[in-house]
């Protein structure tokens, strides 16, 4: 069975969580969050699923583990971490983007992506959905998955103004999925975010030459979320559906999604509200705005962030 997968790529703090939750309101979509972090944070750290339960107590993930691997006990997180180091790092993207792979890398990629393919197939089997959404965002994982014959990969390249992203990564955000300690998401300097933003987005631009890819700007998503849902479902090969569209600004809380890792919005519990977050325009120091704006200028021009007030 080949698993249809919609991979959401880009740099974090670009709106992927709310988009994923909206799409997950349709029963033909299975949203699993940032699977790249499952092996360490969920399997080893037993952090909370988006449904609120710990990973080890979540019925969905236990069924997925049984169907994919016999049980989660059969998966060695240390072995997965070693494979990730060998395959799923930004430094490997140039080789993963070639027309052929060296034998040693090809073998490691096959073993690594077999884990993801088994997980995707099991998630589809458990839910009866037609498409899995993996919002891992890391370009190196998308480049690896393009080599997996068991995965029908589509990529949604999600972009947000680099200045907004830099401002968001400067804020200290608690991770509510961590139960036994107080943990926070990492923070990065404006220059660091500028480099990450450029490298990740440029990588997805180049991946689009080999994998079916649509680019979506966060600003366009929040401006017209209903049109965005329709276009993303079309990319995933799904027909139009009212479930996700009706969830936009609905009064009732959304149906929980079994997502691993992601924005704390997953645990908010209230109705989904799609609103543009433009606090950076007034809260971000002018010097930092200039530094980020200038260091990311080439791609900001390409993505339409230079002309007018985008």
C-alpha positions, 0 to 999 in steps of 0.5 A: 500500500502506497501512503498518500502524504501531504508534507507541510514544509518551511520554517516553524512559526509560520501557521502550520498548526492552525492550518493542520487542525482545520484540515483535520476536521474532515474525516478523509484527513489524518493529521499526525503533527510533526512526526520528525519529533515522534521518536524522541519526544513521544516514544522516548519522552512520552509527551502529550498527544494533541488529544491531551493524553500521554503518547503511551496512553493515547489509543490512536498511537498505540494502535498505530504502533501495533499495526506499523511495527508489532508494538512500539517496543519493537522500535529503538529510539537510539537506532532511529536517532542514528539513522536521522543523523545519517540521513535527516540533516540539512547538510545532507540535502545536496546529496539527497537532491541528486538524481541518484544516491550513493549506495551507503546513503541509499541504504540508510535512507531506505531504512529511515523512510521505511519507518515513516512509510509504515507509520503513515500506512498504519495511521490511514488504516486506523482512521480510514482517512485518505491522506496523512498530513505530516507537518514536520516542516524539515526540508531534509526529511522531505528530501529523504521521503522523496526516495520512499516508493511507499509514499505518494508525497505532495509538499505544501511549502508554507512561507511567512514574512521572515521578520514575523518569523524572527520576532516569533522565535525570539519569544519564550513559549512554554511547551505544554506537552511536557508533563513532568517538567517545565520546558520551553521552545528554543529561542533564536537570534534574528541573524540565526532565524534569517539563515534558517529561513533562507536555507529552509525556503530555498531548499523547498524551492528546489525540491519543487523541481522533483516533487509536486509542490504548492507554495502558500504564504501565511498572509494569504492563508489568514486573509482567505482561509476557506480558499486556502483549505480548498486549494490545499485539499486539491493539492492532496488529491482530495475533493472539496469538503465542507467540514474543514471550511465550516470549522473556520470561525465556528463556535464549537471547539475543533475535533482533537487531532492526534498530533505529536509536537507543534504549536501549543495552540493544539491544547487551546481547547476553544474554537479555532480563530484564523487571525493575522498575527502582525504584532511584529510590526510594532513590537519588533525593534526597528534594528532587528526588522532591518537586519532580518529584512536585508539578510533575507531580501532576495527570497522576500522579493521572490515571495512578494514581501517587498512591494506594498504592505504584505 
